Amino acid sequence: MVQRKATSTKKKTTGKKVMNKKVPASTAAKKASPAAEPVDIVKQAPAAPVVEQAAPVEKKVPPVAEKPAPVEKKAAPVVEKPTPVEKKAAPVVEKPTPVEKKAAPVVEKPVSVEKKATPAAKKATSATKKAAPAKKKDAPAAKKPAPVAEAPIPTVVEPAPMAKEPTPVVEEAIPMSVMSNLPRRSIAFIGSECHPFVKTGGLGDVMYALPRQLVKLNCDVRVILPRYACIPQKYQDQMVYRGEFYMDLGHTGRNYYVGIMEYICDGVVYDFIDNQEFFSNGNPYTNLVDDIPKYCFFSKAALAALNYMNWIPDIIHCHDWQAGLVPVYLRTLFADSPVGRARSILTIHNLRFQGIYNIPTIKYWSGLPDHAFQMGALKDGYQDANMLKGGIAYADRVTTVSGTYAWEIQTPEYGEHLDGHLRYHSGKLRGIVNGIDYDMWNPATDPALVENYDLGNVLEHKMANKLALQRELGLEEDEGKFVIGLISRLTNQKGLDLVRDIIPQVLDGNTQVVVLGTGDKEYEDTFRYYENTHKGTFAACIQYDEARAHRIYAGADALLVPSRFEPCGLTQLNAMHYGTLPIVRETGGLKDTVAPYNPFTGDGNGFTFDRYDAGLLLDAINRAKTEYFTNRYHWDEVVQRDMDKDVSWENSARQYKDLYLELTQW
C-alpha cells in the first residue's frame, strides 16, 4: 500500500479573532501551535492531497515534502512496470513510490496481489477450504481519475504542523486477488462500529468484511469510525497521527477539535475521528441524550475529514441511524465543498433503531437548515426529528441487508411507522444479503474446534466436536442425542417467547438444548431455570463467548433462529457453513437464505415455519428430529449441501460494486 504524508498549508491572516483551544492529550505532543482560527464551512484552504487524488507526474518525480520520509528497508525499487507482490505485501511507508510515466491515481495497495482460491467445496478429499494461491499478473490501473476541484474547502481552520515525522504503519496483508479489469471506484464507509475495533452486532461484521472484499474487486476503500476509548490498546498503539483541525458544530457557538488517526490492514485504510469530549465513554452507545450530540458531531466531522485529507470518494456508504445525517449534510452544508460531488448510499441494518429526538435538540447540535426539518425529510410526527428518516430522504440509494426485508419494511407490520416514507422512496430501495467472512468462520482452520473438518470429512469429524461440546457444558455425552443450539441476543425480536413456551415439549429424552447469549433479564432467568430443572439436557450460557459460539456451531446438529423479524441474520449462515442445519422462521434474510427441506424430493437446506406461532415452531423442530433419527442418509446429504453453499461475501460485494457503478456512470 502506498500513502502520502499530508502537509499543512499556510493561510493568509484574515483578521478574525484567534481562539485558543485545549488540545486533547492524545495528540497534544504532535501540535506545533495550540491556537486555531475558526472559519465558516466554505472558507478554508485544503490540506495537501492524499493518496487517491494524486495528479499525474512525469517520469522523474520530485519529492513530495521538503524532508522526505525515509523509505522502508524493503521498499520496491522504482521501475516502469509494477513488480508483482509476493506472499508478503510490501511494508506501508509514509512516502509514496513514484508511479510510471502515464500514471493513474496512486492506489492504496499494489494492484497485483496473490489470488485467493475459492473454497474447495466439491472435492471430498480436500483437507481445507483454501487451495494454494496462484500469482496474477498486474493490469494497468484505471486511466480516468476523478476530477479534482481547484480549491477544496473543508470545514476547518489552519492545521497545526506536526511536531515530528509520524511512524509508518507496517501491516502484513493477507494475499488477496484483485479484479483489476473491473472499473475502479473509491468508497468511504462511515459507521459507528467495525470488527475488530468495536463490535456490538452484525453491523460490526459488515463494516469489517465488505470493505476487505471490495478491495479484491478493485475498489479503493476507507472506513471512517469514531475513536472510542474502548478500542483495544493494541490497535490504539498502531494508529498513526494524520492531522487535526477545528470544526464548528450546530448552534453551540464553539469550535471542536477533530483529530485523524489512521490504521491500515488488508488494503483497507481505517481513519478514526478523535475527540475525547464525545468518545471517551467506555461503550459506543449509551443513551439518546448523549448519543444524539455524539453522532451529529461524528457525521459532520467525517465529511470535514475527507475534505481536510483531500481524499474525495466516488461513493460515501453510510450505515444505520448513527450515520444517517451524512447524506443530509452532504446535500446541504457540504454541497459546495469538494466532498459534495460524491454520491451517497445509506444501508439500513435494523429499522427499529432510528435516532429520534425533539427537533430543537437535533437542530441545535446539527446546525442543519430549516428546510431539512420538513415532513418529507427529518420531521417525524409533530415535534420530533428522525435522523434515519432524513438519511433515507437525502441518500441517492437506500439498501437493506436482504431482498425480503426490503419488501417487508414497506408494510405497516415491519415498517416501524416509516413504511409510508419507504414506499415513497421505493424507487431507490435495494436489498442485498450479507455474507460471512471465511477467514473468521471456517471449520477447516478454526482454532476453537477440537477437530477441524471440511466438506470432505464432515461426517467423520463433526461428531467429535459434538461430544466435546457436551462435555464442556455438562450435558450427557451421547452421540445419539439431537443437539439444538441457540446463539442470540436474548431479546423479544429473536422469538425467544416462542422458545420459552415449548422447551418442556422439546426436551423429550432424546434432545439437548444449548443457549448462548445475554439480553433481557426475563429470558436470562427463564433459561437459567430450565438449566436447573433439566440438568444434563439443557445448558444456559448467559454470556457471549466468541470461541464457545464457534464450538456450538460445530457441535450442534441444528441451530434455532425463530425471529419475529430478522433483517438478514448471520447465525444461520455460520451454521450452514459448519454443517449445522438451521431451523428458522420465514422472515427477512432468513427466508432469503434458507429453503425449506422437502422430504419427498430432497430439496432444501433447512427447516422453516411461516406464522409467528409457538406450535409451528415446535412442528418445525419435530420435522427436523424425525429426519435426523429416521432418515440419517438424507440428513447427511443436506449437511454436505449446506457446507457446499457459497455464503461468503464475494457475491454480495459484487452486487454492491454494481450499485456503485450504477451511481457513477462515467
TITORLO-486057 format. One line per field, with one value per residue (C-alpha): x, y, z; residue number from 1. Coordinates in steps of 0.2 Angstrom, whole numbers. Example, Ala and Ser with C-alpha at 12.3 -4.5 7.8 and 13.67 -1.06 7.14 Angstrom:
2
c1: (62:68) .
c2: (-22:-5) .
c3: (39:36) .
n: (1:2) .
This chain:
666
c1: (0:6:2:7:10:-2:7:0:-5:-1:-15:-15:-22:-39:-40:-53:-51:-40:-46:-35:-42:-36:-29:-33:-18:-19:-12:-5:13:11:5:17:4:-11:-21:-33:-43:-61:-69:-85:-88:-84:-69:-55:-40:-36:-23:-11:-19:-18:-17:-31:-31:-13:-10:-1:18:32:45:56:45:52:50:33:39:54:61:56:52:64:59:57:71:60:53:51:63:56:53:42:31:24:33:21:19:25:16:20:15:27:28:17:28:25:32:23:33:35:22:25:25:6:1:-17:-21:-10:-19:-19:-12:-2:-14:-6:-8:-9:-25:-35:-43:-61:-67:-64:-82:-84:-68:-72:-53:-48:-41:-45:-56:-42:-31:-14:-13:-8:0:-9:-1:-3:-15:-14:-25:-40:-34:-48:-46:-60:-59:-51:-58:-46:-50:-56:-64:-66:-74:-58:-45:-27:-20:-5:11:16:30:39:38:24:29:25:11:18:4:7:-8:-17:-14:-30:-34:-38:-50:-40:-51:-66:-69:-60:-71:-66:-78:-79:-88:-95:-102:-102:-93:-82:-74:-61:-60:-78:-92:-110:-119:-119:-115:-98:-95:-102:-91:-76:-79:-87:-73:-60:-70:-72:-53:-52:-64:-53:-60:-51:-59:-58:-68:-71:-75:-76:-60:-69:-59:-65:-55:-41:-25:-15:-24:-23:-4:-3:-13:-3:-7:-13:-18:-31:-42:-56:-74:-90:-104:-123:-128:-116:-105:-90:-76:-72:-56:-56:-40:-37:-28:-25:-23:-20:-24:-28:-28:-41:-37:-46:-47:-53:-61:-53:-62:-61:-76:-88:-79:-71:-85:-82:-96:-101:-119:-126:-142:-150:-147:-128:-129:-138:-124:-110:-116:-121:-103:-96:-107:-101:-83:-82:-86:-74:-60:-62:-61:-46:-37:-42:-47:-64:-73:-84:-97:-100:-108:-115:-124:-139:-145:-128:-123:-140:-136:-121:-132:-141:-125:-118:-133:-134:-119:-106:-115:-102:-87:-76:-84:-101:-99:-99:-114:-122:-129:-137:-139:-152:-146:-161:-175:-181:-167:-169:-161:-177:-177:-185:-182:-174:-161:-156:-157:-146:-132:-133:-135:-144:-155:-174:-179:-171:-184:-199:-211:-203:-186:-181:-198:-206:-223:-227:-212:-198:-184:-179:-160:-163:-178:-168:-154:-167:-174:-157:-147:-145:-149:-155:-151:-156:-147:-159:-172:-186:-183:-183:-201:-206:-201:-213:-228:-236:-231:-212:-210:-208:-220:-208:-217:-226:-209:-200:-214:-212:-193:-195:-188:-170:-173:-162:-160:-143:-140:-125:-111:-99:-80:-72:-56:-66:-78:-70:-72:-56:-45:-55:-43:-58:-63:-57:-56:-56:-66:-72:-84:-74:-74:-88:-97:-82:-76:-91:-96:-80:-85:-102:-95:-83:-97:-107:-93:-89:-106:-110:-123:-124:-111:-121:-118:-137:-144:-151:-142:-151:-140:-147:-134:-143:-146:-159:-172:-190:-186:-177:-193:-187:-205:-209:-194:-198:-216:-210:-195:-204:-210:-194:-184:-191:-176:-168:-164:-152:-153:-139:-142:-128:-131:-136:-150:-167:-167:-184:-176:-159:-169:-180:-166:-156:-172:-173:-155:-158:-173:-166:-148:-139:-151:-152:-137:-139:-123:-128:-113:-106:-90:-84:-74:-89:-100:-89:-89:-108:-109:-98:-105:-124:-135:-147:-147:-163:-167:-186:-185:-200:-191:-173:-166:-153:-146:-129:-131:-140:-126:-112:-122:-124:-105:-101:-113:-127:-145:-155:-172:-179:-195:-198:-194:-182:-165:-169:-182:-169:-155:-165:-175:-187:-182:-194:-194:-201:-189:-174:-173:-170:-156:-166:-182:-194:-211:-221:-233:-226:-233:-226:-235:-227:-210:-212:-218:-203:-191:-201:-199:-180:-179:-189:-177:-162:-167:-176:-168:-150:-144:-154:-150:-131:-134:-142:-127:-115:-126:-126:-107:-105:-117:-107:-112:-96:-95:-90:-107:-114:-98:-101:-119:-113:-100:-113:-123:-108:-106:-124:-122:-106:-108:-93) .
c2: (0:17:33:51:61:76:93:108:123:140:153:172:180:186:197:186:184:169:157:146:128:115:100:83:73:60:72:87:81:82:101:115:128:126:141:138:151:146:149:146:129:137:147:135:131:112:102:93:79:62:46:44:61:61:71:63:65:65:51:59:64:77:73:77:85:96:82:66:52:38:23:7:-6:-17:-4:-9:-1:12:3:7:-8:-13:-28:-42:-44:-60:-68:-54:-37:-23:-13:3:19:37:42:37:27:36:30:26:38:38:36:33:39:31:16:12:-5:-14:-19:-36:-47:-66:-74:-82:-99:-102:-114:-132:-137:-151:-161:-174:-177:-159:-155:-137:-124:-115:-120:-114:-96:-93:-77:-65:-53:-34:-25:-6:4:14:29:42:49:58:77:87:104:119:125:111:119:109:114:118:131:130:114:114:107:90:90:75:63:50:32:22:9:-8:-22:-39:-41:-57:-62:-56:-57:-40:-40:-26:-27:-20:-1:7:16:24:22:29:19:29:19:18:1:-11:-28:-30:-12:-11:-23:-25:-34:-38:-20:-23:-38:-30:-15:-26:-39:-29:-17:-31:-40:-24:-21:-38:-30:-16:-3:10:9:20:16:31:27:36:33:26:24:6:1:-11:-3:-14:-6:11:9:6:21:35:53:61:78:89:104:113:112:122:112:117:132:128:144:133:125:107:98:84:73:60:44:30:12:1:-18:-29:-15:-5:12:15:33:36:53:58:69:64:75:64:47:45:34:15:10:16:18:24:34:46:61:58:49:62:75:62:56:74:78:62:63:81:78:63:73:88:75:69:87:90:75:80:62:64:47:42:35:38:22:26:14:15:30:34:40:45:63:61:61:76:86:81:89:105:112:102:104:117:109:96:81:87:79:61:50:43:26:23:5:0:-14:-13:-1:-2:10:27:41:50:66:83:95:109:97:90:107:114:100:98:116:110:122:124:116:99:98:97:82:74:74:74:79:64:67:84:89:75:74:57:55:39:46:61:50:40:56:63:47:43:25:15:-3:-16:-32:-44:-43:-49:-36:-23:-28:-31:-13:-5:-13:-7:-23:-21:-3:4:19:23:11:26:36:20:17:35:31:13:18:19:5:-11:-27:-36:-51:-51:-64:-71:-70:-86:-81:-80:-93:-109:-126:-132:-120:-114:-115:-116:-133:-150:-157:-147:-153:-148:-154:-170:-177:-168:-184:-192:-177:-167:-180:-177:-158:-164:-175:-161:-148:-160:-162:-144:-139:-153:-162:-181:-187:-197:-197:-202:-186:-172:-156:-139:-123:-106:-91:-74:-58:-63:-50:-51:-48:-65:-75:-81:-80:-95:-104:-102:-109:-125:-131:-144:-152:-151:-160:-177:-188:-188:-170:-157:-138:-126:-107:-94:-75:-61:-48:-46:-52:-61:-73:-74:-80:-92:-101:-102:-110:-123:-127:-130:-141:-151:-154:-164:-159:-140:-128:-109:-99:-82:-73:-70:-80:-80:-96:-105:-99:-107:-123:-123:-121:-136:-147:-144:-154:-139:-121:-112:-94:-91:-72:-61:-51:-53:-40:-53:-64:-71:-86:-96:-93:-98:-113:-119:-117:-128:-141:-137:-136:-121:-121:-103:-93:-87:-68:-56:-63:-80:-83:-77:-89:-105:-115:-127:-146:-157:-175:-181:-173:-170:-151:-138:-134:-131:-132:-117:-111:-95:-88:-82:-96:-107:-123:-120:-118:-135:-143:-137:-144:-161:-162:-160:-173:-185:-183:-184:-200:-210:-204:-200:-203:-188:-178:-180:-175:-159:-156:-158:-147:-133:-134:-133:-117:-101:-89:-79:-60:-62:-62:-49:-37:-39:-33:-18:-15:-15:-2:9:8:12:28:33:30:39) .
c3: (0:-4:6:5:20:22:23:31:21:26:25:25:41:38:53:63:81:86:99:109:111:123:113:119:127:113:100:110:108:89:88:85:90:101:93:78:69:67:50:41:32:15:18:22:11:10:17:4:-6:0:-10:-22:-29:-34:-50:-65:-64:-76:-76:-64:-49:-37:-18:-11:5:9:21:13:25:25:14:22:20:10:-2:-20:-32:-45:-61:-76:-73:-56:-48:-44:-25:-17:-2:10:4:5:21:21:20:23:6:-10:-23:-40:-52:-71:-85:-88:-70:-64:-47:-34:-26:-8:-11:-25:-39:-41:-26:-24:-29:-15:-21:-20:-6:-11:-8:-20:-18:-5:-2:1:19:19:11:3:-12:-15:-20:-38:-44:-55:-67:-65:-76:-78:-66:-72:-83:-78:-61:-53:-56:-43:-38:-39:-21:-9:6:21:37:46:52:48:53:66:59:66:78:71:57:61:62:47:49:44:41:34:22:18:0:-10:-28:-36:-51:-60:-75:-66:-66:-51:-38:-22:-7:10:23:38:53:71:74:65:70:77:85:92:89:96:82:64:59:65:54:39:41:43:29:15:13:13:-1:-11:-11:-21:-34:-37:-26:-15:2:18:34:45:63:80:90:106:122:122:106:112:116:104:90:98:99:80:74:66:68:51:56:66:64:72:67:71:77:76:86:100:96:99:88:92:90:76:76:62:67:54:54:39:37:22:9:19:27:44:49:67:72:88:101:119:124:113:113:130:136:138:126:109:113:130:128:116:126:124:108:98:100:98:81:75:78:70:54:51:56:44:29:35:37:19:14:25:18:0:-2:-11:-14:-28:-16:3:10:27:39:51:60:68:51:45:44:32:16:24:27:10:1:12:22:11:-6:-12:-5:-14:-5:-11:-28:-20:-22:-6:-1:16:22:35:46:58:55:74:79:70:81:85:97:98:83:94:101:84:76:89:88:69:63:48:38:42:26:31:45:34:35:19:27:46:53:62:69:76:86:83:71:64:59:49:40:35:28:18:10:5:0:-18:-14:1:4:17:21:12:-3:8:22:9:4:22:29:16:26:42:51:49:44:61:56:41:29:20:19:12:-1:-7:-9:-15:-32:-24:-12:-14:-4:-4:8:19:18:31:32:28:36:53:50:43:51:42:50:66:81:93:87:94:77:61:46:29:16:13:30:40:43:52:62:67:80:89:91:97:111:116:117:128:140:140:145:157:146:145:132:119:101:98:106:95:100:96:98:100:99:100:109:122:116:111:92:92:95:112:119:107:113:131:129:120:130:140:124:115:130:126:132:115:113:121:120:122:123:122:124:135:135:144:162:159:146:156:171:161:153:170:177:163:166:184:181:166:171:158:144:144:146:148:145:149:141:124:121:103:105:113:99:86:96:97:78:75:89:87:75:72:75:81:73:76:75:75:61:55:43:37:51:51:63:50:38:50:55:37:34:49:43:56:49:53:59:55:53:36:38:31:27:35:21:8:13:20:8:17:16:6:12:-5:-17:-5:-10:3:16:32:41:41:48:42:55:72:82:95:89:71:79:88:72:63:77:76:57:59:73:63:48:59:68:54:38:43:25:18:34:30:12:17:29:14:3:16:18:-1:-2:-5:9:8:5:-13:-22:-10:-14:-32:-30:-21:-34:-47:-37:-36:-54:-57:-47:-55:-74:-82) .
n: (1:2:3:4:5:6:7:8:9:10:11:12:13:14:15:16:17:18:19:20:21:22:23:24:25:26:27:28:29:30:31:32:33:34:35:36:37:38:39:40:41:42:43:44:45:46:47:48:49:50:51:52:53:54:55:56:57:58:59:60:61:62:63:64:65:66:67:68:69:70:71:72:73:74:75:76:77:78:79:80:81:82:83:84:85:86:87:88:89:90:91:92:93:94:95:96:97:98:99:100:101:102:103:104:105:106:107:108:109:110:111:112:113:114:115:116:117:118:119:120:121:122:123:124:125:126:127:128:129:130:131:132:133:134:135:136:137:138:139:140:141:142:143:144:145:146:147:148:149:150:151:152:153:154:155:156:157:158:159:160:161:162:163:164:165:166:167:168:169:170:171:172:173:174:175:176:177:178:179:180:181:182:183:184:185:186:187:188:189:190:191:192:193:194:195:196:197:198:199:200:201:202:203:204:205:206:207:208:209:210:211:212:213:214:215:216:217:218:219:220:221:222:223:224:225:226:227:228:229:230:231:232:233:234:235:236:237:238:239:240:241:242:243:244:245:246:247:248:249:250:251:252:253:254:255:256:257:258:259:260:261:262:263:264:265:266:267:268:269:270:271:272:273:274:275:276:277:278:279:280:281:282:283:284:285:286:287:288:289:290:291:292:293:294:295:296:297:298:299:300:301:302:303:304:305:306:307:308:309:310:311:312:313:314:315:316:317:318:319:320:321:322:323:324:325:326:327:328:329:330:331:332:333:334:335:336:337:338:339:340:341:342:343:344:345:346:347:348:349:350:351:352:353:354:355:356:357:358:359:360:361:362:363:364:365:366:367:368:369:370:371:372:373:374:375:376:377:378:379:380:381:382:383:384:385:386:387:388:389:390:391:392:393:394:395:396:397:398:399:400:401:402:403:404:405:406:407:408:409:410:411:412:413:414:415:416:417:418:419:420:421:422:423:424:425:426:427:428:429:430:431:432:433:434:435:436:437:438:439:440:441:442:443:444:445:446:447:448:449:450:451:452:453:454:455:456:457:458:459:460:461:462:463:464:465:466:467:468:469:470:471:472:473:474:475:476:477:478:479:480:481:482:483:484:485:486:487:488:489:490:491:492:493:494:495:496:497:498:499:500:501:502:503:504:505:506:507:508:509:510:511:512:513:514:515:516:517:518:519:520:521:522:523:524:525:526:527:528:529:530:531:532:533:534:535:536:537:538:539:540:541:542:543:544:545:546:547:548:549:550:551:552:553:554:555:556:557:558:559:560:561:562:563:564:565:566:567:568:569:570:571:572:573:574:575:576:577:578:579:580:581:582:583:584:585:586:587:588:589:590:591:592:593:594:595:596:597:598:599:600:601:602:603:604:605:606:607:608:609:610:611:612:613:614:615:616:617:618:619:620:621:622:623:624:625:626:627:628:629:630:631:632:633:634:635:636:637:638:639:640:641:642:643:644:645:646:647:648:649:650:651:652:653:654:655:656:657:658:659:660:661:662:663:664:665:666) .
